[in-house]
Amino acid sequence: MPRLNKTGLLAVLVAASSAFLLFQLYYYRQYLFACLSVGLSLNVLQCDVPPLSQQEALRRVMAVARKLALPIFLADPTALSLIGQTGGSAGLGRGCSFLCTGRPVTAFAAIADHWKYDAVATVASQKGLEVEQVRGRDPRLLEEGAELSAAQIPLHFLFRSTHGHIVQVVLLYQRSGGYLWHAPLRLAPSADRRLAPPNALPYGRHAGAYRRPDLVLTMLDGLDVQVPRNSSHFLTLRSEADFIECRHKEARAFYQLYPEDGSVEAAEFRRAARSVLSVAARTLDSLNVPFWISSGTCLGWYRQCGFISYSRDVDVGVSIRHYRPDLATAFASAGLPLKHSFGRVEDSLELSFQSPGGGVKLDVFFFYQEESEGVSVVWNGGTQAKSGRKFKYVFPSFKLCWAELAGVRVRVPCTTLDYVRANYGHEAWSSPETAWDWKTSPANVMENGVWPRGDWGQVIQSY
């Protein structure tokens, strides 16, 4: 057996080790170059964050929360989606399966009333975290007309670890409609842009409105974390949470030109209209029927942040897809009996309900979708009781956003101006019009035939 050449063997080992080291250096250079190329374009390092640094960042933020007795809960869409898929069972160990997925941001939320705001920066610094506090005017004071004196309140906190991982905490404030609201996130010009990588923050592109979630304490990735009991339901609410604030400044300008009616009758109408709208919202929400304020009620919200006192009714819209045969029974049980029924489920359905004492009427218009010249539109119908004439009101298609009217959480078309202009004209909507004829005045009205006389008993009903 030939003797082993130690010198040759050593040379082979050195060559192999050098080649492996060169390969590692080359791979790291390519990896770092790719990361920095993306990071420079976004003003933030976009390389995957090592799981340990994410977990440590979360551990430190939760330590801040414990120190301040702050009950934060997990609101991160990706983590909650994983919980919904697995039931959270994979997060019971000491690994990092849910919270450490290489994303640059993890999101939490907190009910704002529990924050000890002044101590956040000090405690975060003690834990080795940078923090940016995003502030803005309190919309609850804007509702009361205190625009100039509205206090600045914290809206979002952005924590950043030394490894670059960001933890967003979005603050939820309770509004007069009984729901939780968060503000959009708008960084000040002087803020550190590394704390808000474009399109990476889960919350803040729009304001949002939520029902208060039912929370449960669980263990995720070795951390005790509060999470929504039904994570899938919370994510559904998040996808539908966009909120539009009333245009308070424009409303005050409107009332300077057209002073609000201060008569007893007008005040009584506004009180009764709010009551009817509140009952309608509770009833339709209990049936899981999405609705939005429509016609004059929508115009009043958009133009003057209130009811139009001379309109004398409350108008809401519902997609015909959400029609339920038990609607009339539900409204009657809530104290709003059916007064009129026009049309059929398949064509121009409208239901009118009467408030106690007969003062304010609730009109529920059902909307239908169709294609018009290759464009998707929606429309609702109207029927003249004495003649059987049919009318049609066409609107551009729209998505729904949350809003608040007179302390009631409602939905409005997200593209509210387009909706209002379609109904009231490009400019005419901005000034009051008391001489209004629903058959001729709307900008989008058109004749739609006549109900056959033999059908009147089914399509024109009074109670």
C-alpha positions as CSV (number, residue, x, y, z in Angstrom):
1,M,0.0,0.0,0.0
2,P,1.6,3.3,-1.1
3,R,2.3,5.9,1.6
4,L,-0.1,8.8,1.8
5,N,1.5,12.1,0.6
6,K,0.7,14.5,3.4
7,T,1.8,17.5,1.5
8,G,-0.4,16.7,-1.4
9,L,-3.4,15.9,0.8
10,L,-3.0,19.2,2.6
11,A,-2.8,21.0,-0.7
12,V,-6.0,19.4,-1.8
13,L,-7.8,20.3,1.4
14,V,-6.6,23.9,1.2
15,A,-7.7,24.2,-2.4
16,A,-11.2,22.7,-1.6
17,S,-11.6,25.0,1.4
18,S,-10.6,28.1,-0.6
19,A,-13.0,27.2,-3.4
20,F,-15.9,26.7,-0.9
21,L,-15.0,30.1,0.7
22,L,-14.9,31.8,-2.6
23,F,-18.3,30.3,-3.5
24,Q,-19.8,31.6,-0.3
25,L,-18.3,35.1,-0.8
26,Y,-19.6,35.2,-4.4
27,Y,-23.1,34.0,-3.3
28,Y,-23.2,36.6,-0.5
29,R,-22.1,39.4,-2.8
30,Q,-24.8,38.5,-5.3
31,Y,-27.4,38.2,-2.6
32,L,-26.4,41.5,-0.9
33,F,-26.3,43.3,-4.3
34,A,-29.8,42.2,-5.1
35,C,-31.0,43.3,-1.7
36,L,-29.4,46.7,-1.9
37,S,-30.6,47.3,-5.4
38,V,-34.2,46.9,-4.2
39,G,-33.5,48.6,-0.9
40,L,-32.1,51.7,-2.5
41,S,-35.1,52.1,-4.8
42,L,-37.4,51.9,-1.8
43,N,-35.2,53.7,0.7
44,V,-35.3,50.6,2.9
45,L,-33.3,47.3,3.0
46,Q,-35.6,44.6,1.5
47,C,-33.5,41.5,2.2
48,D,-35.4,38.8,4.1
49,V,-35.1,39.5,7.8
50,P,-33.5,36.5,9.7
51,P,-36.2,34.8,11.8
52,L,-34.3,35.3,15.0
53,S,-34.2,39.1,14.6
54,Q,-37.9,39.2,13.9
55,Q,-38.7,37.2,16.9
56,E,-36.5,39.3,19.1
57,A,-38.0,42.5,17.7
58,L,-41.5,41.2,18.5
59,R,-40.3,40.1,22.0
60,R,-39.1,43.6,22.7
61,V,-42.2,45.3,21.5
62,M,-44.3,43.0,23.6
63,A,-42.1,43.8,26.5
64,V,-42.8,47.5,26.0
65,A,-46.5,46.7,25.9
66,R,-46.3,44.8,29.2
67,K,-44.3,47.6,30.8
68,L,-47.0,50.0,29.9
69,A,-49.9,47.6,30.7
70,L,-50.9,47.9,27.0
71,P,-53.3,45.2,25.7
72,I,-52.1,45.0,22.1
73,F,-53.4,42.2,19.9
74,L,-52.1,40.6,16.7
75,A,-53.6,42.3,13.6
76,D,-51.1,41.1,11.0
77,P,-52.9,39.8,7.9
78,T,-50.3,37.2,6.9
79,A,-50.0,35.8,10.5
80,L,-53.7,35.7,11.0
81,S,-54.2,34.0,7.7
82,L,-51.8,31.3,8.8
83,I,-53.6,30.9,12.1
84,G,-56.9,30.6,10.2
85,Q,-55.4,27.8,8.0
86,T,-53.9,25.8,10.9
87,G,-55.8,26.8,13.9
88,G,-52.6,28.1,15.5
89,S,-51.5,24.6,16.5
90,A,-48.1,25.0,14.9
91,G,-47.3,28.0,17.0
92,L,-47.3,26.3,20.4
93,G,-43.6,25.5,20.3
94,R,-40.5,27.6,20.6
95,G,-39.9,28.0,16.9
96,C,-41.1,30.9,14.8
97,S,-43.6,29.6,12.3
98,F,-46.3,32.4,12.3
99,L,-44.6,35.6,13.2
100,C,-41.2,35.1,11.4
101,T,-42.0,34.8,7.7
102,G,-39.3,37.1,6.3
103,R,-41.7,40.1,6.0
104,P,-40.3,43.5,6.8
105,V,-43.3,44.5,9.0
106,T,-45.5,42.8,11.6
107,A,-48.7,44.6,12.6
108,F,-50.5,44.8,16.0
109,A,-53.4,46.9,17.1
110,A,-54.5,48.4,20.4
111,I,-57.6,50.1,21.8
112,A,-56.3,53.7,22.0
113,D,-57.8,54.6,25.4
114,H,-55.3,52.2,27.1
115,W,-52.1,53.9,25.8
116,K,-49.8,55.7,28.1
117,Y,-48.5,57.9,25.3
118,D,-45.8,59.9,26.9
119,A,-43.9,56.9,28.1
120,V,-43.7,54.9,24.8
121,A,-40.6,56.5,23.5
122,T,-38.7,56.2,26.7
123,V,-39.6,52.5,27.3
124,A,-38.9,51.6,23.7
125,S,-35.5,53.2,23.8
126,Q,-34.7,51.2,26.9
127,K,-35.5,48.1,24.9
128,G,-33.2,49.1,22.1
129,L,-36.0,50.1,19.7
130,E,-36.4,53.2,17.5
131,V,-40.0,54.5,17.5
132,E,-41.9,56.9,15.3
133,Q,-45.2,58.3,16.5
134,V,-47.6,59.4,13.8
135,R,-50.1,62.0,15.1
136,G,-53.2,63.8,13.7
137,R,-56.3,65.7,14.6
138,D,-59.0,63.9,16.6
139,P,-62.0,63.4,14.2
140,R,-64.3,63.1,17.2
141,L,-63.7,66.8,17.9
142,L,-64.1,67.7,14.2
143,E,-67.6,66.3,14.4
144,E,-68.4,68.9,17.0
145,G,-67.1,71.8,14.9
146,A,-63.9,72.3,16.8
147,E,-61.6,72.1,13.7
148,L,-59.2,74.8,14.9
149,S,-58.9,73.5,18.4
150,A,-59.0,69.8,17.6
151,A,-56.3,68.1,19.6
152,Q,-53.5,66.1,18.0
153,I,-53.7,62.4,19.1
154,P,-51.4,59.5,18.4
155,L,-52.6,57.4,15.4
156,H,-49.8,54.9,14.7
157,F,-46.6,53.8,16.3
158,L,-43.8,52.3,14.2
159,F,-41.1,50.4,16.2
160,R,-37.8,49.4,14.5
161,S,-35.2,47.0,15.8
162,T,-31.5,47.2,15.2
163,H,-31.9,44.4,12.6
164,G,-34.4,46.6,10.6
165,H,-37.6,44.7,11.4
166,I,-40.6,47.1,11.8
167,V,-43.5,46.5,14.1
168,Q,-46.6,48.6,13.4
169,V,-49.1,49.3,16.1
170,V,-52.3,50.9,14.8
171,L,-54.4,52.7,17.3
172,L,-58.2,52.1,17.4
173,Y,-60.4,54.8,18.8
174,Q,-64.1,54.3,19.6
175,R,-66.4,56.6,17.7
176,S,-69.9,57.8,18.6
177,G,-71.4,55.1,16.3
178,G,-70.0,52.5,18.6
179,Y,-67.4,51.2,16.3
180,L,-63.6,51.3,16.3
181,W,-61.8,53.6,13.9
182,H,-58.2,54.0,12.8
183,A,-56.7,56.8,10.8
184,P,-54.7,56.7,7.6
185,L,-50.9,56.8,8.0
186,R,-49.3,60.0,6.8
187,L,-45.7,60.5,7.8
188,A,-44.4,64.0,8.5
189,P,-41.7,65.3,6.1
190,S,-39.1,65.0,8.9
191,A,-40.0,61.3,9.7
192,D,-37.6,58.5,9.1
193,R,-38.8,56.9,5.8
194,R,-37.1,53.6,6.7
195,L,-40.0,53.1,9.2
196,A,-42.6,53.1,6.4
197,P,-41.4,51.0,3.4
198,P,-43.8,51.6,0.5
199,N,-46.7,49.2,0.3
200,A,-45.3,47.2,3.2
201,L,-47.4,48.6,6.1
202,P,-50.6,46.5,6.5
203,Y,-52.6,49.4,7.9
204,G,-52.7,53.1,7.0
205,R,-53.3,53.4,3.3
206,H,-56.9,54.3,4.2
207,A,-58.8,54.9,7.4
208,G,-60.7,51.9,8.6
209,A,-63.8,51.1,10.7
210,Y,-64.2,47.8,12.7
211,R,-66.5,46.2,15.2
212,R,-64.7,45.5,18.5
213,P,-63.1,42.1,18.0
214,D,-63.5,39.3,20.5
215,L,-59.9,38.5,21.6
216,V,-58.4,35.3,23.0
217,L,-54.9,34.8,24.6
218,T,-52.8,32.2,22.9
219,M,-49.2,31.2,22.4
220,L,-47.6,31.8,19.1
221,D,-43.9,31.1,18.4
222,G,-43.2,31.0,22.1
223,L,-44.9,34.4,22.8
224,D,-48.2,35.0,24.7
225,V,-50.2,36.9,22.2
226,Q,-53.8,38.1,22.1
227,V,-55.5,37.4,18.7
228,P,-59.0,37.8,17.3
229,R,-61.0,34.7,18.3
230,N,-62.1,34.3,14.7
231,S,-59.1,35.3,12.6
232,S,-60.8,34.6,9.3
233,H,-63.7,36.8,10.2
234,F,-61.4,39.6,11.3
235,L,-59.6,39.4,7.9
236,T,-62.9,39.7,6.1
237,L,-63.8,42.8,8.1
238,R,-60.4,44.2,7.3
239,S,-60.9,43.7,3.6
240,E,-64.2,45.8,3.9
241,A,-63.0,48.3,6.4
242,D,-62.2,51.4,4.3
243,F,-63.6,54.5,5.9
244,I,-64.4,58.0,4.6
245,E,-64.5,60.9,7.0
246,C,-67.3,63.4,6.5
247,R,-66.1,66.6,4.8
248,H,-66.4,68.9,7.9
249,K,-64.6,71.9,6.4
250,E,-66.8,71.9,3.3
251,A,-69.9,71.4,5.4
252,R,-69.1,74.5,7.5
253,A,-68.5,76.5,4.3
254,F,-71.9,75.3,3.0
255,Y,-73.7,76.4,6.1
256,Q,-72.1,79.8,5.8
257,L,-73.7,80.2,2.5
258,Y,-77.0,78.4,3.4
259,P,-77.6,78.7,7.1
260,E,-79.1,75.6,8.7
261,D,-82.8,75.6,9.3
262,G,-83.2,76.3,13.0
263,S,-86.9,75.8,13.2
264,V,-88.5,73.4,15.7
265,E,-89.9,71.4,12.8
266,A,-86.4,71.0,11.2
267,A,-84.8,70.0,14.5
268,E,-87.6,67.4,15.1
269,F,-87.0,66.0,11.6
270,R,-83.3,65.6,12.2
271,R,-83.9,63.9,15.5
272,A,-86.5,61.5,13.9
273,A,-84.4,60.9,10.8
274,R,-81.4,59.9,13.0
275,S,-83.7,57.5,15.0
276,V,-85.1,55.9,11.7
277,L,-81.6,55.6,10.3
278,S,-80.3,54.0,13.5
279,V,-83.2,51.4,13.5
280,A,-82.6,50.7,9.8
281,A,-78.9,50.1,10.4
282,R,-79.4,47.8,13.4
283,T,-82.1,45.8,11.5
284,L,-80.2,45.4,8.3
285,D,-77.0,44.6,10.2
286,S,-78.8,41.9,12.2
287,L,-79.9,40.3,8.9
288,N,-76.3,40.6,7.4
289,V,-77.8,42.8,4.6
290,P,-75.2,45.4,3.5
291,F,-76.7,48.8,2.8
292,W,-75.6,52.3,1.9
293,I,-77.2,55.7,2.3
294,S,-78.6,56.9,-1.0
295,S,-80.4,59.7,-2.8
296,G,-81.0,62.8,-0.5
297,T,-79.6,61.1,2.6
298,C,-76.3,60.5,0.8
299,L,-76.3,64.0,-0.6
300,G,-76.8,65.4,2.9
301,W,-73.9,63.4,4.3
302,Y,-71.5,64.4,1.4
303,R,-72.5,68.1,1.2
304,Q,-73.3,69.1,4.7
305,C,-72.5,66.2,7.1
306,G,-76.1,65.9,8.1
307,F,-79.7,65.4,7.0
308,I,-81.4,67.7,4.5
309,S,-84.3,68.9,6.7
310,Y,-86.7,69.6,3.8
311,S,-86.3,66.1,2.3
312,R,-88.6,64.5,4.9
313,D,-87.4,60.9,4.5
314,V,-84.4,58.6,4.8
315,D,-83.1,56.8,1.8
316,V,-81.0,53.7,1.7
317,G,-79.8,51.4,-1.1
318,V,-79.5,47.6,-1.1
319,S,-78.2,45.3,-3.8
320,I,-81.0,43.0,-5.0
321,R,-78.5,40.1,-4.4
322,H,-79.1,40.7,-0.7
323,Y,-82.9,40.9,-0.8
324,R,-84.6,38.7,1.9
325,P,-88.3,37.9,2.1
326,D,-88.3,38.5,5.8
327,L,-87.2,42.2,5.5
328,A,-90.6,43.6,6.1
329,T,-91.2,41.4,9.1
330,A,-87.9,42.4,10.6
331,F,-88.6,46.1,10.1
332,A,-92.1,45.8,11.6
333,S,-90.6,44.1,14.6
334,A,-88.3,47.0,15.0
335,G,-91.1,49.5,14.9
336,L,-91.1,50.4,11.2
337,P,-94.1,48.8,9.5
338,L,-94.3,48.5,5.7
339,K,-96.3,51.4,4.1
340,H,-95.7,50.8,0.4
341,S,-94.3,48.1,-1.9
342,F,-93.5,48.9,-5.5
343,G,-92.2,46.6,-8.2
344,R,-91.0,43.0,-8.1
345,V,-87.8,41.3,-6.8
346,E,-86.7,41.0,-10.4
347,D,-87.6,44.5,-11.5
348,S,-87.7,48.0,-9.8
349,L,-88.3,46.8,-6.2
350,E,-88.8,49.5,-3.6
351,L,-90.0,49.2,0.0
352,S,-91.2,52.1,2.1
353,F,-91.5,51.9,5.9
354,Q,-93.3,54.4,8.2
355,S,-91.9,55.6,11.5
356,P,-94.1,55.9,14.6
357,G,-96.3,58.9,14.3
358,G,-95.9,59.0,10.5
359,G,-93.3,61.8,10.6
360,V,-90.4,60.2,8.7
361,K,-90.5,57.6,6.0
362,L,-87.7,55.1,5.3
363,D,-87.3,54.2,1.6
364,V,-85.3,51.1,0.7
365,F,-84.3,51.1,-3.0
366,F,-83.0,47.9,-4.5
367,F,-80.3,48.2,-7.0
368,Y,-79.7,46.0,-10.1
369,Q,-76.5,45.6,-12.1
370,E,-76.3,45.5,-15.9
371,E,-74.0,46.3,-18.8
372,S,-74.6,49.5,-20.7
373,E,-72.5,50.1,-23.9
374,G,-69.9,47.7,-22.5
375,V,-69.7,49.5,-19.1
376,S,-71.0,48.0,-15.9
377,V,-73.7,50.2,-14.2
378,V,-76.2,49.9,-11.4
379,W,-79.7,51.2,-11.3
380,N,-82.8,51.5,-9.1
381,G,-86.4,51.9,-10.1
382,G,-89.3,54.1,-9.2
383,T,-93.0,53.6,-9.7
384,Q,-95.8,56.3,-9.8
385,A,-98.7,54.8,-7.9
386,K,-101.5,56.6,-9.7
387,S,-100.4,55.8,-13.2
388,G,-98.2,52.7,-13.1
389,R,-95.4,54.6,-14.9
390,K,-91.9,53.2,-14.3
391,F,-88.7,55.2,-13.9
392,K,-85.0,54.2,-13.9
393,Y,-82.1,55.9,-12.2
394,V,-78.6,54.8,-13.5
395,F,-75.4,55.2,-11.6
396,P,-71.8,54.2,-12.3
397,S,-70.7,51.0,-10.5
398,F,-69.1,51.5,-7.1
399,K,-67.6,49.8,-4.1
400,L,-68.7,50.5,-0.6
401,C,-66.9,52.3,2.2
402,W,-67.8,53.0,5.8
403,A,-68.8,56.5,7.0
404,E,-70.7,58.0,9.9
405,L,-73.9,60.1,9.7
406,A,-75.4,61.6,12.9
407,G,-73.5,59.2,15.1
408,V,-74.7,56.1,13.0
409,R,-72.2,53.9,11.2
410,V,-73.3,53.6,7.6
411,R,-71.9,52.7,4.2
412,V,-71.5,55.1,1.3
413,P,-70.3,54.6,-2.3
414,C,-66.5,55.0,-2.1
415,T,-66.7,57.2,-5.1
416,T,-69.3,59.4,-3.5
417,L,-68.9,62.5,-5.7
418,D,-69.5,60.4,-8.8
419,Y,-72.6,58.9,-7.2
420,V,-74.0,62.3,-6.2
421,R,-73.2,63.9,-9.5
422,A,-75.0,61.1,-11.4
423,N,-78.1,61.7,-9.3
424,Y,-78.1,65.5,-8.9
425,G,-76.0,66.9,-11.7
426,H,-72.3,67.8,-12.1
427,E,-72.6,71.1,-10.2
428,A,-76.2,71.4,-9.1
429,W,-75.7,69.1,-6.2
430,S,-73.7,71.8,-4.3
431,S,-76.7,74.1,-3.6
432,P,-80.1,73.4,-2.1
433,E,-83.1,72.6,-4.3
434,T,-86.4,72.6,-2.5
435,A,-88.6,72.3,-5.6
436,W,-87.6,68.6,-6.3
437,D,-89.7,66.2,-8.4
438,W,-88.4,62.7,-8.2
439,K,-89.9,61.9,-11.7
440,T,-88.2,64.8,-13.5
441,S,-85.5,66.5,-11.4
442,P,-82.8,63.8,-11.1
443,A,-80.0,64.1,-13.7
444,N,-80.0,60.3,-14.2
445,V,-83.8,59.6,-14.5
446,M,-85.3,58.0,-17.5
447,E,-88.7,56.6,-18.4
448,N,-88.8,52.8,-18.1
449,G,-92.3,51.8,-19.4
450,V,-95.6,51.3,-17.6
451,W,-96.7,48.4,-15.4
452,P,-99.5,46.4,-17.1
453,R,-102.8,47.3,-15.5
454,G,-103.4,43.7,-14.6
455,D,-100.2,43.6,-12.5
456,W,-101.0,46.6,-10.3
457,G,-102.2,44.5,-7.5
458,Q,-98.8,42.9,-7.2
459,V,-96.5,45.8,-8.1
460,I,-98.3,48.7,-6.4
461,Q,-99.3,47.9,-2.9
462,S,-100.2,50.1,0.1
463,Y,-100.6,49.0,3.7
